[in-house]
Amino acid sequence: MATAISVKNIRKVYPGQPPVVALADASIGIRDNEFFTLLGPSGCGKTTLLRMIAGFEQPSSGSLTMHGEDLLELPPHKRPVNTVFQSYALFPHLTVAQNIGFGLEMLGKPKSEIRTTVGEMMELVKMSQMADRQTGQISGGQQQRVALARALAPKPRVLLLDEPLSALDFKLRKDMQLELKRLQTETGITFIFVTHDQEEALTMSDRIAVMSAGEIRQVGTPREIYDHPAERFVADFIGDTNFLPADLLSVSGETAQVRLSSGREIAARTWEAGPQSGSITLAVRPEHASIGPVDEGLVTGTLGEVVYFGTDTHYHVALNDGTAFVVRLQNRPDAASSYTTGDTVGIQFGAGVGQVLRD
């Protein structure tokens, strides 16, 4: 697949005492027609990178191209991109249709083309019946759809979305996640989405770049990021993870043999450039482990809190080596746990479930 946006060795430093490094040598390739998410905590540099693609910020060094064309030579209004901001910035005195057509009018498009495009966009975002409503008379979710339609109307090659769902309530946010993915698929436009919400990223993205402290820590599909985190930060930031101290005994390709603090040995996943020996950290997702008798456990400990969540139950175990471990088991109508707080239990997980991490 062709590369839509190429970011190479981008660095952004704001002057000060000391200088603030917002981006440190960031490099990624964003493919044509994909839903790509920049994910990370506040201050990690994700919005700075998005603003550079839009042209609102200039890098201190590095290159930025779109389909081979140097974007840094183009002012914002000349770039074939559009942006949907956290605040939708709609015109309250204009109708839905007028808001959607505003950008096309500024581009000097013929009235007949504007009418046709506005109609197509309202159909796309399912707002046709509200064409004559003013935007102050519609809900937050509907305003979000209007903002999306307005940004899509000029048919940009890339659509930038800066945490556009953060102001919506939980249920509406879930619905809009599916809507955004549908819109991206139907239009074939490259979407670059910024969020700090891991679930949003996993739900919508074709690929994710996890960022921290101005650096891109890992790029991959949602499944790759979740199941095969390369380092502790990524494993800790995406979902819930248990971290076990272990010794790395041997490595063969992407399979490692490790010894846990209990003395038990098990196969785990690693990567070609990973550590070859020594003390390591093993990541195990709570849903990949089970709880049972002590003699069946790879590690053992004392059961603490048992927390019921409806769909599943979380078992908090204090391991014998002092490590905290959580087991998440799905609830079934015909299943009830025989373990209670204070019981000594064993924790089991299969070979290849654990991931060897770099710190």
Secondary structure, DSSP 8 states (H G I E B T S, - for coil): --EEEEEEEEEEEE-SSS-EEEEEEEEEEEETT-EEEEE-STTSSHHHHHHHHHTSS--SEEEEEETTEEGGGS-GGGSSEEEE-SS----TTSBHHHHHHHHHHHTT--HHHHHHHHHHHHHHTT-GGGTTSBGGGS-HHHHHHHHHHHHHTT--SEEEEESTTTTS-HHHHHHHHHHHHHHHHHH--EEEEEES-HHHHHHH-SEEEEEETTEEEEEE-HHHHHHS-SBHHHHHHSS--EEEEEEEEEEETTEEEEEETTS-EEEEE--TTS--SEEEEEEE-GGGEEEE-GGG-SEEEEEEEEEE-SSEEEEEEEETTS-EEEEEEE--TT------TT-EEEEEE-TT-SEEEB-
